[in-house]
Amino acid sequence: MLPPRSKRVDNQPHIRPAAREDLDALFALDQTCFRPGIAYSKTELRYFLFHPRSISVVAEDGGSIAGFAIVEFLLEEGRRIGHVITIDVPAALRRTGVGRLLMDALLDSCRESEAAAVRLEVAVDNEAAIAFYQRLGFTQMGRMRGYYMGKLDALTMRLALQG
């Protein structure tokens, strides 16, 4: 299920579905948010943004993109699971609530789609992101050796949505 066309609270950015015309801007943002080898290629990003099993949302503020996030839906052990592909917020807008708005939109979509849980991977050296996910209720489930670029480990984290 897609989020409402536009969702705005007070003076915060509003959340809307990603559109095809956003691709170049979202690609550029992803390249600034993540180091080479972790950032997605334009082809990969296009695939995840517009795949029928994905929901992609953009935070927009005054006509400018303030961030975006993608979740894809998978089946694991016969249960629908949301898998966070990426959440991108420019460095200047981190700790302003944009990331929380994006994650709230993804989690709402996962609940509406009756996902049992949401999972993600995060680089072990990304302490700010790990703390952010923990504040949202995610717990560490494991560690994937060499997940990024064959060198950097990732933590796997999960948030249960249903019992």
N, C-alpha and C positions, 0 to 999 in steps of 0.2 A: 504494500500500500504506500503510495506517495504522500509526503507531507502536504499540508495545505499550500495553496499557491503562494501565500505570503503570511508570515507569522511575525509580529512585531510586539515587543514589550518595552514600554517606556522609550528611552533613547537608545536602546540596544539595536544592533543590526537585526534585520529580519532574515528569516530562513525561508529559502525557496528551493525547488528542485533545480538541479543543474540542467543547463540547456546546451545544446550542441555548440552554440556560438561562444560558450564559456571556455571551450577546450584550450585555446592558446593561453589565456590568462591563468587557468588552473595548472596547466603544464609549467608555466613560468614560476608560479608560486611553489609548486612541488620541487622544482629545481633549487629554489632558495631555501626551502625548509629542510631538505635532506641532502647529505653528501653524495657525490657520485658513487654509484654502486648500490645505493639504497633508494635514491629517487627513481621514479618510474620513467621509462621511455614514453614518448608521446603515444606510441602504438599501445603499450600496456595500459596507460592511463585512459585512453579512449575506450578500450575494451571494458575496463572495470566501471567507468562512469556510465556507460550506456548498455551494459549487459542486462538482459531481461530479469536476471536474478539479483540485480543490484539496486540499491537505492542510494542516490547521490544528492547531497544537499549543499547549498552554498549559503554562506552568511554574507549579506550585502548591506552596506552602510553608505547612504548617500550616493548610490550608483557605483560604488567601488566594492570589489570583492574583499571581504575581511577574513575569508577562510572557506574551507570546504571539507567534506568528509564523505566516505563511501563505506557502505556495508553490503556484503553479498550474503545470500542465503544458501546454506548447504544442508545436506542431510547427514547426520552422524548418528549411527545406531538407531535409525528410524525416526529421529527427532529433528525438527527444524532448528538450525543454529545460525545465528548471525555472526559473520566474520568481518571484523573491522579491517578494511583494506588500508585505509589511511585517514588521518585527520591532519590537515595542514592549516596553520595559522601563522601569519607573518610574525617575525620576532618582535616587532614594535607593538603588536596587539596581544601578545601572550600575557596572561595574568589579568586580562580585562573582562573575562567572562565569555569571550567568543568561543573558545574551545568547549566550554560547558554547554553553551547553546547548541553547538553542533552535535555534541554527544547526546544531549537530551533529545534532539530530533531523531538521531539514529536509534536510540533506545526506545523511544515512543513507537517508531516504525517497527522495531523488532517485536515489541509487545503486541501491537496491532496485527502483526503477521503471525502471532502465536508462536514465536520462537521460544524454545525452552531455555536458551542461554545465549550469551554473546561471548566470543573469544577474540583474542588479538595477539600479535607478537610485538615486542618492543625491544630495542637494542639495550643490552645490559648497562651501557654507559649513559643512557638517556634518563638520568635521575629525575628530572622535572616531569617527564612523561609518566614514569613509573609511579611517582607520588600522586600525580593527577588521576591516574586510573585507580589507584588505591582509594583515593577520596571518593570516587564514584562507586566503590564497593567491589572492584575487581580484585581477585586473589591470584597469586602466582601458582601455576599448575606444574610448570616444568621449565626446562632450559634446553634450547636447541643449539648445539655446538656448531659454530661456523655458519650460522644462518645467513648472515649478511656478508657478501663478498667472499665467502669461504673462510673468513677470519674472525668476524665479530659475532659473539653469541647473542641470542635473543631469549628473552623470558617469554613464556606463554602465560597469558592471564585469562581469567574467565569470570563472568558474572552470571549467576543463575537468575532467570526471570520467572521460571515456573518450577514447582516441586517435582 
